[in-house]
Amino acid sequence: MLQLGAQDSQFLYMESGHNLSNVTMVCIYAKPENPAAETVFELVKSHVESRLHTNPIFRRKLVRVPLDLDYPYWVDDEYFDFESHLHLHRLASPGDWGQFCDLVGRIHSRPLDMNRPVWEIHVVENLNGIADIPPDSFAMVTKIHHSAVDGASTIKFFSGLSDLDAEGTPVTDLSVTAESAGEPPTTNEMWARCVLNHIRSPIKLAETLWRATPTLVPAAINAVFKVRDDDESTRVPKTRFNKPVSPRKTFHGVEFELADFKRIATAVDDAKINDVVLAVSSGALRKYLLRHHGLPSESLIAWVPVNTRPAKGAKGGEDGNQITAMTVDLHTDLASPLQRLKEITRYTQLTKAGKTGVSARLMTDVSKHMPGATMALASRMIMASGVTASLCNVAISNVPGPQFPIYLNGAKCLKQYGMTPLGDGMGLFLMTLSYNKKLTFSITTTEDVMPDVDLFGECLAAAVTELKNATDKAKTKPVRKTVAKGRK
């Protein structure tokens, strides 16, 4: 029996009619010179069908325990129907970026059929009006339920579908077949596992709290005896992003050169690409809110997921969700872009050392050991209460991908974007994907939260330019002219 973990299950329990737990990957491909099929749809269909064995997500479905008294199970779908997961769309002329973004948002906003394996692939044709995209290009929009994947396991999912060249050399070893999930558990097996898990949960929870004690005690003391003025920055200000969100999610994406982010990182000691992503997001949020006369005097706070997978080759698995989280002060109250990057880098360094962000990490770790029934009830109460608004203003996730071109049945992947779930009280999620020396910002929001998402895209571009200029200025040292004594 293959039972879901607490984090995977949480994305099921937190789902509501207007906030779905869908993760959507968007890949735009150039049509191959010598296609292996008569139509683009057949090209994608034949290729995906040949790779179904590379990942267990394709053929397994969810079986929930009655009343959600314990975590659900993955089982093999004995009635698996491959073609029911494939859909074809054709944009009306001119097939421009706005039309494409609107379609992607609509696909992301529709619920998956939870009685089948929790994925869909949508092939989109006629992308003939998008800048920097060659004629007859197409897109593959893949939607997967978040209970099955996080950012890192989504990259693994696509690795199984991808090739290294137009000739079809696979990225992964195709001789390795995904492990079967098995048959559904019987009612007696479910009850026996449920009782056992409820006995184990308090023990595992106590172990987690005991391991956290060396970090918790100093953090608690600091929280009680805070006297510094800058401690007020940990408060989450109220913004236009912190309100209930509609079922209709919107999408927009902006692309940058990864080399620019690497160069900006050199301006501040110990800064990483992720710090630059946070600094760019901070600059864009500051510019956008200033345009709308809504920038709070306190800094905005970001919720940042962190991959907790073991090093490659180590025991621990790669599927499902393996993340923790940290909250980061974006320092949107500072006008200097390099000063924001410096402060963000300092904060993330402290967080990695366990000196800040303790509550966010501990909350994530503790939730892993909750009994299933408690997790189900707590998740629904949290989402209904809108408490997310008191935790953060925005979510920002950075997912590194391959820095070389990948292909699908001879078609070269040109660009990659993605969409993520939202929640009431958190109406903006920024996800960055790095691929083939490019870095894209994908914006998931709603029209009532951000009616002018194109403007926010411009703010992102302006924030990158601002940081580039500040970096170049900082690296250019003025030459001082000296005059010898005694000379006029």
C-alpha positions in Angstrom: 0.0 0.0 0.0 1.3 3.4 -0.9 -0.1 6.1 1.4 0.3 9.8 0.9 2.4 11.8 3.3 1.0 14.8 5.3 2.3 17.5 2.9 0.8 15.8 -0.1 -2.5 15.2 1.6 -2.6 18.8 2.8 -3.1 20.0 -0.8 -6.2 17.9 -1.0 -7.7 19.1 2.2 -7.0 22.7 1.5 -8.7 22.6 -1.8 -12.0 24.4 -2.2 -14.4 25.1 -5.0 -12.8 28.4 -5.9 -9.2 27.6 -4.8 -8.0 24.5 -6.6 -4.6 22.8 -5.8 -3.5 22.7 -9.5 0.1 23.1 -10.7 0.4 24.0 -14.3 3.6 23.8 -16.5 3.7 25.7 -19.8 6.2 24.7 -22.4 6.3 26.4 -25.8 7.9 24.4 -28.7 9.1 25.2 -32.2 7.5 22.9 -34.8 10.2 20.3 -35.9 11.6 20.5 -39.4 10.7 16.9 -40.1 7.8 16.0 -37.8 7.3 12.4 -36.9 3.5 12.8 -37.2 1.0 14.6 -39.6 -0.4 16.8 -36.8 1.1 18.5 -33.7 -1.5 16.7 -31.6 -0.4 13.3 -32.9 3.2 14.3 -32.4 2.6 15.0 -28.7 0.2 12.1 -28.2 2.5 9.4 -29.6 5.5 10.8 -27.7 3.8 11.0 -24.3 2.3 7.6 -24.7 5.7 6.1 -25.3 6.9 7.7 -22.0 4.1 6.7 -19.7 6.3 4.2 -17.9 8.8 6.9 -16.8 6.7 8.3 -14.0 4.1 6.8 -11.6 1.9 9.9 -11.8 0.6 8.9 -15.2 -1.2 5.7 -14.1 -2.1 6.1 -10.5 -5.1 7.7 -8.9 -6.2 8.7 -5.4 -8.4 6.7 -3.0 -9.5 8.7 0.0 -10.3 7.2 3.4 -13.9 7.6 4.6 -14.5 10.9 6.4 -10.7 11.7 5.8 -9.9 9.9 9.1 -6.5 9.0 7.6 -4.3 10.1 4.7 -5.4 8.9 1.2 -3.7 6.2 -0.9 -2.2 6.0 -4.4 -3.5 3.0 -6.4 -3.1 1.9 -10.0 -6.0 2.9 -12.2 -7.3 -0.3 -13.6 -9.5 1.6 -16.1 -6.7 4.0 -17.2 -7.7 5.8 -20.4 -4.8 7.7 -21.8 -6.7 9.7 -24.4 -9.1 11.1 -21.9 -6.2 13.1 -20.4 -5.3 14.8 -23.7 -7.0 18.0 -25.0 -6.5 20.1 -28.2 -6.9 23.9 -28.4 -6.4 26.2 -31.4 -6.1 30.0 -30.8 -8.1 32.2 -33.1 -6.0 34.5 -35.3 -3.8 36.3 -34.6 -2.9 33.9 -31.8 -1.1 36.5 -29.7 0.4 36.4 -26.2 -2.8 37.9 -24.6 -5.0 35.2 -26.0 -2.5 32.5 -24.9 -2.3 33.8 -21.4 -6.1 33.9 -21.1 -6.4 30.3 -22.3 -3.6 29.1 -19.8 -5.5 30.9 -17.0 -8.7 29.2 -17.9 -7.1 25.7 -18.1 -5.4 26.2 -14.7 -8.7 27.3 -13.1 -10.7 24.2 -14.1 -10.9 21.3 -11.7 -9.2 17.9 -12.4 -11.3 14.7 -12.5 -10.2 13.2 -9.2 -11.6 9.8 -10.1 -8.8 9.4 -12.6 -5.0 10.0 -12.5 -4.6 13.6 -11.5 -3.1 15.1 -14.7 -4.0 16.6 -18.0 -2.1 17.7 -21.1 -3.5 20.5 -23.3 -1.9 21.0 -26.7 -2.3 24.6 -28.0 -1.8 25.4 -31.7 -1.6 28.6 -33.8 0.8 30.6 -31.6 1.5 32.8 -34.6 1.2 36.2 -33.0 3.7 36.0 -30.2 6.9 38.0 -30.4 10.2 35.9 -30.5 8.2 32.7 -31.3 8.6 31.2 -34.8 5.4 30.5 -36.9 3.6 27.3 -36.3 4.9 26.9 -32.8 2.8 25.1 -30.3 2.5 24.8 -26.5 2.0 21.9 -24.2 0.1 23.0 -21.0 0.4 20.2 -18.4 -1.8 20.4 -15.3 -1.1 18.1 -12.3 -2.6 18.1 -8.8 -0.3 19.5 -6.2 -0.8 16.4 -4.0 1.4 14.6 -6.6 4.2 17.1 -7.2 6.1 20.1 -5.9 8.4 22.2 -8.0 11.4 19.8 -8.0 9.3 16.7 -8.7 7.6 18.6 -11.6 11.0 19.1 -13.2 11.6 15.3 -12.8 8.2 14.6 -14.4 9.2 16.6 -17.5 12.6 15.1 -17.6 11.0 11.8 -18.3 9.2 13.3 -21.3 12.1 15.3 -22.6 15.0 14.5 -25.1 18.5 15.9 -25.3 18.3 16.5 -29.0 16.0 16.4 -32.1 17.0 12.8 -32.8 15.2 11.6 -29.6 18.1 10.9 -27.1 16.2 10.7 -23.8 17.1 12.8 -20.8 16.5 9.9 -18.4 17.1 6.2 -18.6 14.0 4.8 -20.3 14.8 1.3 -19.2 13.7 2.2 -15.6 10.0 1.6 -15.1 8.0 3.6 -12.5 7.0 1.5 -9.5 3.4 0.3 -9.3 1.2 1.8 -6.6 -0.7 -1.5 -6.2 -4.3 -2.3 -5.6 -6.7 -0.3 -3.4 -6.5 -1.2 0.3 -9.4 -3.1 1.8 -11.6 -1.4 4.4 -10.0 -3.5 7.2 -6.5 -2.5 6.0 -7.5 1.2 6.0 -8.8 1.0 9.6 -5.7 -0.9 10.8 -3.4 1.6 9.2 -5.5 4.5 10.6 -5.2 3.3 14.2 -1.4 2.7 13.8 -0.8 6.2 12.3 -2.8 7.8 15.1 -0.6 6.0 17.7 2.6 7.0 15.9 1.8 10.7 15.3 2.2 12.0 18.8 5.5 10.2 19.1 6.8 11.7 15.9 5.5 15.1 16.8 7.3 15.0 20.1 10.5 14.0 18.4 10.2 16.9 16.0 9.7 19.4 18.8 12.6 18.0 20.8 15.0 18.3 17.8 13.8 21.9 17.3 14.4 22.9 21.0 18.0 24.3 20.4 16.5 26.7 17.9 13.2 27.3 19.5 14.5 28.5 22.9 16.7 31.3 21.6 13.9 32.3 19.2 11.3 32.4 22.0 13.6 34.5 24.2 14.2 36.9 21.3 10.5 37.1 20.6 9.8 38.0 24.3 12.5 40.5 24.8 12.4 42.3 21.4 13.4 46.0 21.8 14.9 47.0 18.5 13.0 49.3 16.2 13.5 47.1 13.2 11.6 44.3 14.9 8.4 46.0 13.7 9.3 44.9 10.2 8.2 41.4 10.9 4.6 42.5 11.0 2.7 41.7 7.8 1.1 44.9 6.4 -2.3 44.9 4.7 -2.0 45.1 0.9 -4.3 44.7 -2.2 -3.0 41.2 -2.5 -4.3 40.0 0.9 -8.0 39.5 0.2 -10.3 36.6 -0.9 -9.6 35.5 -4.5 -12.0 34.5 -7.2 -12.1 31.1 -8.9 -10.9 32.6 -12.2 -7.0 32.7 -12.1 -5.0 34.8 -14.5 -1.5 34.2 -15.9 1.3 36.3 -17.3 5.0 35.7 -17.9 8.2 37.7 -18.4 11.6 36.4 -19.6 15.1 37.6 -18.7 18.7 36.6 -19.3 20.0 34.4 -16.5 23.4 35.9 -16.9 22.0 39.3 -15.7 20.9 37.7 -12.4 24.3 36.1 -12.0 26.0 39.4 -12.5 23.7 41.2 -10.1 24.5 38.6 -7.5 28.2 39.5 -7.6 27.3 43.0 -6.3 26.6 41.7 -2.8 28.8 39.2 -0.9 27.2 35.8 -0.5 24.2 36.7 -2.6 22.6 33.8 -4.6 20.4 33.7 -7.6 17.4 33.2 -5.2 18.3 36.4 -3.4 18.3 38.3 -6.6 14.9 36.8 -7.5 13.6 38.1 -4.2 15.2 41.5 -4.7 13.7 41.8 -8.2 10.3 40.8 -6.8 10.7 43.4 -4.1 11.5 46.1 -6.6 8.6 45.2 -8.8 6.2 45.1 -5.9 7.4 48.5 -4.7 7.0 50.0 -8.1 3.6 48.5 -8.7 2.2 49.6 -5.3 3.6 53.1 -5.7 1.8 53.4 -9.0 -1.4 52.5 -7.2 -0.6 54.7 -4.2 -0.7 51.6 -2.0 2.8 51.0 -0.8 2.7 50.4 3.0 5.4 52.0 5.2 6.2 48.5 6.6 8.0 46.0 4.4 6.1 43.3 2.5 6.7 39.7 3.7 7.2 36.8 1.2 6.5 33.1 1.9 9.3 31.2 0.2 9.1 27.3 -0.2 12.4 25.5 0.3 13.3 22.1 -1.3 14.2 19.6 1.4 15.2 16.7 -0.8 18.4 14.8 0.1 21.4 15.2 -2.1 21.3 13.3 -5.4 21.8 9.6 -4.8 20.9 9.7 -1.2 18.0 7.8 0.3 14.8 9.8 0.5 12.9 9.7 -2.8 12.1 12.4 -5.3 8.3 12.2 -5.8 5.5 14.1 -4.1 6.1 17.2 -1.9 9.3 17.5 0.1 9.4 21.1 1.1 9.6 23.4 4.1 9.2 27.2 4.1 10.6 30.4 5.3 9.2 33.9 5.5 11.4 36.7 4.1 11.3 40.4 4.7 11.4 41.9 1.2 12.5 45.4 2.5 10.1 47.2 0.1 10.4 50.2 2.4 13.9 50.8 1.2 14.4 52.9 -2.0 17.9 51.6 -2.9 17.8 48.4 -5.0 21.3 47.2 -3.8 20.4 47.9 -0.2 17.3 45.8 -0.6 19.4 43.0 -2.1 22.0 43.3 0.7 19.3 43.1 3.4 17.5 40.2 1.8 20.8 38.3 1.4 21.6 38.9 5.1 18.2 37.7 6.1 18.3 34.5 4.0 21.7 33.7 5.4 20.4 34.0 8.9 17.4 31.8 8.0 19.7 29.1 6.6 21.6 29.2 9.8 18.4 28.7 11.8 18.4 32.1 13.4 15.3 33.5 11.7 12.2 32.1 10.0 11.8 29.5 12.8 8.0 29.7 13.0 7.5 29.0 9.3 9.8 26.0 9.2 8.5 24.6 12.4 4.9 24.9 11.3 5.7 23.0 8.2 7.7 20.3 10.0 5.1 19.8 12.7 2.3 19.5 10.2 4.1 16.4 8.7 3.3 14.5 11.9 -0.4 15.4 12.4 -2.9 12.6 12.3 -4.9 12.5 9.1 -8.2 13.6 10.6 -6.5 16.5 12.5 -4.7 17.6 9.3 -8.0 17.5 7.3 -9.9 19.6 9.8 -7.0 22.0 10.5 -6.4 22.6 6.8 -10.0 23.5 6.1 -10.2 25.8 9.1 -7.1 27.6 8.1 -8.3 28.2 4.6 -11.7 29.3 5.7 -10.3 31.7 8.3 -8.1 33.6 5.7 -5.2 33.4 8.2 -2.8 33.4 5.2 -3.1 37.2 5.1 -1.4 37.4 8.5 1.5 35.2 7.4 2.6 36.9 4.2 1.7 39.2 1.3 3.0 37.2 -1.6 4.5 33.8 -2.3 7.8 33.5 -4.3 9.3 30.2 -5.5 12.5 29.7 -7.5 12.8 26.4 -9.4 16.1 25.7 -11.2 15.8 23.8 -14.5 18.2 22.4 -17.1 20.6 24.9 -18.6 20.6 23.2 -22.0 17.9 22.9 -24.7 15.5 20.0 -24.4 13.2 18.5 -27.1 9.9 16.6 -27.4 9.7 14.3 -30.4 12.0 16.6 -32.5 10.4 19.8 -31.3 12.7 22.2 -29.4 11.5 23.7 -26.2 11.7 27.5 -26.5 10.2 28.8 -23.3 8.9 27.5 -19.9 6.4 29.1 -17.5 4.2 27.8 -14.7 1.1 28.5 -12.6 0.6 27.6 -8.9 -2.4 27.5 -6.5 -3.6 30.6 -4.6 -5.4 30.9 -1.4 -7.8 33.4 0.2 -5.6 36.1 1.7 -2.7 35.4 -0.7 -3.7 36.5 -4.2 -0.3 36.7 -5.8 2.2 33.9 -6.5 5.5 34.6 -8.4 7.3 31.5 -9.7 10.7 31.7 -11.5 12.0 28.9 -13.8 15.5 28.9 -15.2 15.9 27.1 -18.4 18.6 27.2 -21.2 20.3 30.4 -19.9 16.9 32.2 -19.5 14.9 33.0 -16.3 11.2 33.5 -16.5 8.8 35.1 -13.9 5.4 33.4 -14.0 2.6 35.5 -12.4 -0.4 33.7 -10.9 -3.1 36.1 -9.6 -6.8 37.1 -10.3 -8.2 40.0 -12.1 -9.8 41.5 -9.0 -6.4 41.4 -7.2 -4.3 42.6 -10.1 -6.4 43.9 -13.0 -3.3 45.2 -14.8 -1.0 42.2 -14.7 0.8 43.5 -17.8 1.8 46.6 -15.7 3.3 44.3 -13.1 5.3 42.6 -15.9 6.7 46.0 -16.8 7.5 46.6 -13.1 9.5 43.3 -13.1 11.5 44.4 -16.1 12.1 47.8 -14.6 13.3 46.2 -11.4 15.8 44.1 -13.3 17.1 47.1 -15.2 17.4 49.1 -11.9 19.5 46.4 -10.3 21.7 45.9 -13.4 22.4 49.7 -13.5 23.1 49.8 -9.7 25.4 46.8 -10.1 27.3 48.4 -13.0 27.6 51.7 -11.1 28.9 49.9 -7.9 31.6 48.1 -9.9 32.8 51.3 -11.6 35.2 53.0 -9.3 36.0 56.6 -10.0 39.6 57.4 -10.9 41.1 60.0 -8.6 43.6 62.5 -10.0 46.5 63.3 -7.7 48.6 66.5 -8.0 52.3 66.4 -6.9 53.2 68.8 -4.2 55.0 71.9 -5.3 53.4 71.9 -8.7 50.7 74.3 -9.9 
